[in-house]
């Protein structure tokens, strides 16, 4: 059985949940983010639901798990709940938490997760898992800050309120791991965006799905895609929904290009093919017809490349164009790229053909 001892965690204490925690729990569970990302929380959440949680917590203890309230060590204020599911037959446990909206952005979830995980290791647990909705970037950051490594995505692993099933990002920490904070290879944009006053780049997200799909479905965009096929609407929706997770995982950075004056969606740009050992990534871009010929693409490429070469470990950004796509080549030239090589038959073309790829690059300057 897991001991019910109080667990200190810096300015926090983890202790058993008591009836005095129920009213703030009811208040917290009206929060839209809790409702969105914890489908098991009843809506509306009542005092009766909170009272039932005490019974659930007791069963968790009885089955070999743990269930704590997260409290302020100085005042005793309830800040959230955290628990450890009973170990599965393979000896793996899963940690999960709920943090009140008034306690966020203070490191509460990270400190509590780290403390409970280390207590679990001290009592013989070999592996602790943490699962988060693919759109719940805050929880994924908590996992990384608490020393958990990302392992992949569990498809359709969680039932949603609307009857569908959602994907979960999977993280784990072993008792033998260092527990050091896992720092993203691709950091967040400073202030959340990049701009030169004419264009603004923002992380691609679920709200961009319709615009992104319309752009990627344009015949001339499809012709230069790899492979040259129009996307399925569901694939475009998934792509935008998972973009933040892929960025945080260091796999790729997907951004919307916007008119800085109006905020209108003007195009898409990315860093993909990220190879950390080489310090290299590839950029690609496309613009809606009404925003072409206005220098938006060159500005976007320059903004993103400058950020990548000065704010990330990347030292070299490459891009490929069709030898006939002179418009895209001019974009790269204006953004400071140099022509490097013609790769014969590199890309898949229509009808099983192979297409040449003209490679360009821009590298970090010495001493930068």
N, C-alpha and C positions, 0 to 999 in steps of 0.2 A: 504493500500500500504506500502511496505517496504521502509523505508527512505534511501535516497541516500547519507547520510552523510559519510564522511571519517571515517574509523574504525582504530584506532591505535592498533598495535599488537607488542609491544616491539620495535625491530629495524625495523619493517615493517609498512607499511601503506596499507590499502585496500581502493582503490578509484575507481571511474568509469573508464572504459576503454576509451582511447582516440586514435586518429589516430597515435600519436607518438609511440604507443605500437605495431603497426602492423608489422614493420620490424623484431624486435626481436621475435615476435610471429611466424612469418614464419620460422625463423631460428630454434626455439625450436621445432616446429612441424615436423622437419625432423628427430628428435631423434627416434631411433628404439624402445625404450621402450614406448614412447607416441604412436607411430604407432601400437605397439602390444597391448597395454592395453586400448586404447581409439579408438575403431573401428569406431566411428563417425567422426574422424578427416580425411579429404580427403587426398589421397596420389596420386601425390605429393601435398603438401600444398603450395598454392600460395598467392600472395598479394591480389588477388581477393577474395580468401577464407577468409583471415583475415578481409577484408573489410566487407564481408557478416556476419562475426561474430559480428560486431558492430550492425547490424540489429537484429540478434538473441538476443543479450544482451538487446537491447531496448524492444523487445517483452517480454522478461523475466521480466523486470521491470514492464511493462504494465500489465502483468498477475498476479502480486503480488509476484513475486520472486525477486531475487537479483543477480547481476552480477558485480564482482569487478576485477580489476587488482591487483595483489600482487606486491608491489613495495618496494624498499629499502627506508626507511624513510630519510636517510641522503642524498642520491644521486638522488633519484627518478627513479632509474633503474627498468625497468620491469623485474619481476622474475617469473611471472606466472599468471594464472587466477583462480578464485574461484567463485562459485556461489551457490545459494540456489534455488531449484526448487519451484514453487508455491505450497502451501500446498494442499494435496489431500482432498477429502471430509471428511476424518476422522481427519483432522487437523495435518497430518504428513508432514514434509518437508524433502527433501534430499539434502545433501551437496555433491558437487563434485569439483575437482580441477585438474589443470594441472600445473606442476612446470617445469621450464626450466632446462635442464641438468646442466647448470653452477651454478644453485642455490640449488642443492641437497646436502644432508648430512650436512645441516646447521640448521635444525629444521624449515625451512620455511613453509613446508606443515602443520606441527603440529601447529605452532603458528597461521597461517592463519585460519586453520580449527577451532581451539579453539575460536579464536576471533569472527568469523562469527557465530558460533554456539551459543555463549553466547549473541551476539547481537540479534539473532533470539529469544532466550528465553526471552530477555528483552522486545520484542515486541509481546509476547503472544503465540509463538510457543511452544507446549508442548513436542514434540518429533522430533528429527532430526536423520535421517538415513544416513548411509554411506555404499556404496556397492563397492566391489573390486573383480577383477578377482581372482579366487582361487590360481593362481600362482603369483599374485602380492603381494608378502610378504611385500615389502616396504610400500605399501599403507595400508596394514593391520596393520603394526606397527604404522603408523601415526594415524590410528583410535584409537588404544589402548592408545597411548601416549596422545591423545586429550580427553581421558576419555570415549571413546565409548566402550560398551561391545559387545562381539560377541554373535550373536543370532542363527547362523546356516548357511545353504547354500541354496541359491535359485537356483534350478536346471534349466538349460537351460534358464536362465533369460536374456541373452544378445546375440543379433545376432553378429556373427563374420564376418570378411571380406570374408572368404571362403564359406559362406553360411550355416555353422553349427551354433549351439547355445552353448554358454559357461555358465558355472556355476559361480555364484557370492557369495562370502562370505558376510554375512549380519551383520552389526554392527548398534547399535543405542545408543543414549544418551537421557535421559529424563531431563526435566527442574529440576526435583527433585533429580537427581543424584549428587554425590559429585563433579564430574568432575576430580577426581584424576586420574593420569596415571594408566592404567591397566598393571601390570607387569606380564610377562609370567611366568607360574609355572615352565616350562622347559626352561632354558636360552639357548642361542646359545652356540655352542662349542667355546672354547677359540681359536682364530685364525682360526676358521672355520673347524677344524678337530681334531681328537685325534690320536696320533701315539706313538709307542714304538720303531720306527726305522725298524720294520719288517712288521707290518701291519699298515694300516691307515684307520680310520673310517671317512667317510664323509656323510653329510645328503643325503638321497636318493632323487633323483629328476627325472624329465621327461626323461633325457638322459639315465637313467638306466633302462628304461622300458623293453627293449628287453632282457637284461641280467637277470633282475629280473624274468621275465616270464619264461625264459629257466630254471632258477634254481628252481623255484616253481613248474615246470612241471615234474621234475625228479621223477621217481616212488618212490624212497626211501624217498624223501622229502614229496611227497603227502601222503605217508603212515603215516607220523608223523604229518601231518597238522590237524588243527581243524576247520571244519570237514575234513576228509581225502578225499578231492576232488581236482582235478587239476583246476587251475584258468582259466577263460576265458581271452583271450588276451586283450579285452577291459577293463576288470576289473583290470588287471595288469597295463595297461596304466593309468587308472584313479587313482589307488592306488599310483603310483609314482608321478603323477601330483599333487595330493592333500597332499602328505606327508609333505611338508613344512608348509602348512596351519594347518594340524593336530598337528604338533609340536608346532607351535606358539599358538595354542589354548590350549595347555597343555594336549591334549588327548593321544598322543603317540609320541615316537621318533623313526623314521625309518632311518637306516643307511646302506650304502654300506660298505662292508669290502673289502679293496683293498691291493694289494701287494705294500708295501711302496716303493719298488725299481722301479717298472714299472708303477704303477698306475692302473694295470689291475683289473677288477672286480673279486673278489674272492668269495664273499658270501654276506649274508644279516644278520643283527642283529637288534633287536628292543627292545624298552621299551614300553609295552602295558599294558592295564588294570590298568592305573594310577588311584589311589584312593587318592586324596589329603588329606581328613580328616584322613586317616590311615597312610599317608606317605609311601605308598607301590605301587610297580609296578612289572610287570612280564617281564622277558627277554626270548627271543627265538632266534634261530639262525640256519643257514644252510649254507653249503659251497659247491662250485662246486667240482666235483670229483678230478680234477687236483690239487686242493689246500688242499685236506684232508691229514691227517697224517703228517702235517708240523707244527702243533701247532698253526695254524692261529685262529681256533675257540676259544681256551682257551685264547689267547692273546686278541682277540676281546671282549670276555666276561669280562675279567679282566679290560680292558680299559674302557668299557662302565659302568661297575658297579662302578668302582672307581670314575669316573666322577659323576655318579648319586648320590653317597653317600657323596660326598664332595662339589659338586657345585649346588645341587638342594635341595629342602626340603625333598626329599625322604630319609627315614631311613631304608628301608627294601626292598630288591629285591628278588623276588622268581622266580623259574623256575620249570617246570615239565618235566619229561621224562617217556617214557614207561619203565616198570620194566625190559624189555628185552634189552633196548637200552643202553648197557654198554659203548659204545663209547661216547655217549652224557654225561653219568654220569661221565666219566673220565675227560671230558672237564670241567664240573662244579667243580669237586674236585680240579683240577689244578688251577681254578680261585678263589679258596677260599670259595666255597659253602659247606654247611653242609646238609646232608640228614635230612629231618624233618618228613615226614609222607607218608604213602601209602593211597591214597584216592580211595576207591573201586568204580568202575563203574562211574567215574566222567566224562569221555569224550565220545563223540559220535564216534562209530566205523562203519565199513562198514556193510551194510545190516541191519541196525537198532540195531546193537549190542552196548554194552557199554564197555569201556575200563578203566582199572585202570591207575592211574596217580601217579607217584612217585615224591613227592614234595621236593624241595631243597630251601635253603635260604642263603642269606648273608646280614648281618645287619651292620649299622654304629656302629663303636666302640665308647665306652663311651668317651665323651669329644670332639669328632670329629665334 
